[in-house]
């Protein structure tokens, strides 16, 4: 798995996962609970990871959407 983006914005996380999954790329959300536990200070960002073989395509897709 390779992390392609990290953010604490819940709406953006949802959009990015949907964007990747609609393109047939399995997207896994990491650190959601750790991010929630730290409260609103933002010390731990949620990360989206994809399979290593899909990472180049995922990064191109995110760049084309203006999300990188």
Helices and strands as residue ranges (DSSP letters): E 2-7, H 10-22, E 27-30, H 32-37, E 46-50, G 52-54, H 55-64
